[in-house]
Amino acid sequence: MVVCLHNNNQNLKKMTTEKIALRASDKLEAQLFFANKKLEEYELYLAGVIPTNIDSEDIEKMIKSQKSEIEVLSYMFNLVELSY
């Protein structure tokens, strides 16, 4: 399959499904990287390594939410990886 994309309303570029999947994979990998960094930051808040005014209960909720986000991104990443 070939998809046409407008590049600044000038020339049309043709991208194959494989190239689109590769770009999607790269984007999801970057999102996963930063989601994991955010999780690490929240865990450092909880451990007291990074000072914060957020109470422990809220930090635990933030950690739970971030883990869920990572799970969803990982699922999407794996689906894209299997597509090409």
C-alpha positions as YAML, in Angstrom:
chain: A
units: angstrom
residues:
- id: 1
  name: MET
  ca: [0.00, 0.00, 0.00]
- id: 2
  name: VAL
  ca: [1.21, 3.51, -0.78]
- id: 3
  name: VAL
  ca: [0.04, 6.62, 1.07]
- id: 4
  name: CYS
  ca: [0.42, 10.13, -0.31]
- id: 5
  name: LEU
  ca: [1.36, 12.92, 2.08]
- id: 6
  name: HIS
  ca: [1.45, 16.64, 1.38]
- id: 7
  name: ASN
  ca: [4.80, 18.21, 2.18]
- id: 8
  name: ASN
  ca: [4.11, 21.91, 2.84]
- id: 9
  name: ASN
  ca: [1.47, 21.79, 0.09]
- id: 10
  name: GLN
  ca: [4.20, 21.37, -2.52]
- id: 11
  name: ASN
  ca: [5.44, 17.99, -3.68]
- id: 12
  name: LEU
  ca: [3.64, 14.78, -2.89]
- id: 13
  name: LYS
  ca: [5.71, 12.15, -1.14]
- id: 14
  name: LYS
  ca: [4.81, 8.52, -1.35]
- id: 15
  name: MET
  ca: [5.31, 6.42, 1.74]
- id: 16
  name: THR
  ca: [4.87, 2.70, 1.94]
- id: 17
  name: THR
  ca: [2.98, 1.09, 4.79]
- id: 18
  name: GLU
  ca: [6.29, -0.29, 6.04]
- id: 19
  name: LYS
  ca: [7.83, 3.19, 6.23]
- id: 20
  name: ILE
  ca: [4.80, 4.51, 8.06]
- id: 21
  name: ALA
  ca: [4.97, 1.60, 10.51]
- id: 22
  name: LEU
  ca: [8.68, 2.27, 11.06]
- id: 23
  name: ARG
  ca: [8.00, 5.95, 11.79]
- id: 24
  name: ALA
  ca: [5.17, 5.01, 14.14]
- id: 25
  name: SER
  ca: [7.49, 2.56, 15.89]
- id: 26
  name: ASP
  ca: [10.14, 5.26, 16.30]
- id: 27
  name: LYS
  ca: [7.61, 7.71, 17.75]
- id: 28
  name: LEU
  ca: [6.23, 5.14, 20.17]
- id: 29
  name: GLU
  ca: [9.74, 4.16, 21.23]
- id: 30
  name: ALA
  ca: [10.49, 7.81, 22.05]
- id: 31
  name: GLN
  ca: [7.23, 8.13, 23.98]
- id: 32
  name: LEU
  ca: [8.09, 4.98, 25.93]
- id: 33
  name: PHE
  ca: [11.54, 6.34, 26.74]
- id: 34
  name: PHE
  ca: [10.13, 9.55, 28.21]
- id: 35
  name: ALA
  ca: [7.26, 7.74, 29.96]
- id: 36
  name: ASN
  ca: [9.82, 5.53, 31.72]
- id: 37
  name: LYS
  ca: [11.89, 8.58, 32.67]
- id: 38
  name: LYS
  ca: [8.78, 10.19, 34.17]
- id: 39
  name: LEU
  ca: [8.08, 6.99, 36.13]
- id: 40
  name: GLU
  ca: [11.64, 7.04, 37.46]
- id: 41
  name: GLU
  ca: [11.16, 10.66, 38.52]
- id: 42
  name: TYR
  ca: [7.94, 9.83, 40.38]
- id: 43
  name: GLU
  ca: [9.67, 6.93, 42.13]
- id: 44
  name: LEU
  ca: [12.44, 9.29, 43.21]
- id: 45
  name: TYR
  ca: [9.80, 11.63, 44.64]
- id: 46
  name: LEU
  ca: [8.35, 8.75, 46.62]
- id: 47
  name: ALA
  ca: [11.78, 7.71, 47.89]
- id: 48
  name: GLY
  ca: [12.49, 11.28, 48.99]
- id: 49
  name: VAL
  ca: [15.49, 11.65, 46.69]
- id: 50
  name: ILE
  ca: [13.80, 14.54, 44.87]
- id: 51
  name: PRO
  ca: [12.11, 16.92, 47.31]
- id: 52
  name: THR
  ca: [8.44, 17.64, 46.59]
- id: 53
  name: ASN
  ca: [5.37, 19.04, 48.31]
- id: 54
  name: ILE
  ca: [3.18, 16.28, 46.84]
- id: 55
  name: ASP
  ca: [1.99, 13.82, 49.48]
- id: 56
  name: SER
  ca: [2.92, 10.14, 49.23]
- id: 57
  name: GLU
  ca: [-0.62, 8.99, 48.43]
- id: 58
  name: ASP
  ca: [-0.79, 11.27, 45.39]
- id: 59
  name: ILE
  ca: [2.67, 10.19, 44.25]
- id: 60
  name: GLU
  ca: [1.59, 6.55, 44.46]
- id: 61
  name: LYS
  ca: [-1.42, 7.39, 42.26]
- id: 62
  name: MET
  ca: [0.89, 9.16, 39.79]
- id: 63
  name: ILE
  ca: [3.13, 6.09, 39.69]
- id: 64
  name: LYS
  ca: [0.15, 3.78, 39.11]
- id: 65
  name: SER
  ca: [-1.12, 6.03, 36.31]
- id: 66
  name: GLN
  ca: [2.31, 6.21, 34.68]
- id: 67
  name: LYS
  ca: [2.71, 2.44, 34.79]
- id: 68
  name: SER
  ca: [-0.64, 2.14, 33.04]
- id: 69
  name: GLU
  ca: [0.52, 4.62, 30.38]
- id: 70
  name: ILE
  ca: [3.69, 2.60, 29.84]
- id: 71
  name: GLU
  ca: [1.65, -0.60, 29.52]
- id: 72
  name: VAL
  ca: [-0.56, 0.97, 26.82]
- id: 73
  name: LEU
  ca: [2.39, 2.43, 24.92]
- id: 74
  name: SER
  ca: [4.21, -0.92, 25.09]
- id: 75
  name: TYR
  ca: [1.16, -2.70, 23.72]
- id: 76
  name: MET
  ca: [0.88, -0.24, 20.84]
- id: 77
  name: PHE
  ca: [4.62, -0.48, 20.17]
- id: 78
  name: ASN
  ca: [4.46, -4.28, 20.02]
- id: 79
  name: LEU
  ca: [1.51, -4.18, 17.60]
- id: 80
  name: VAL
  ca: [3.34, -1.81, 15.29]
- id: 81
  name: GLU
  ca: [6.52, -3.88, 15.47]
- id: 82
  name: LEU
  ca: [4.61, -6.99, 14.40]
- id: 83
  name: SER
  ca: [3.11, -5.15, 11.42]
- id: 84
  name: TYR
  ca: [6.30, -5.00, 9.37]
...
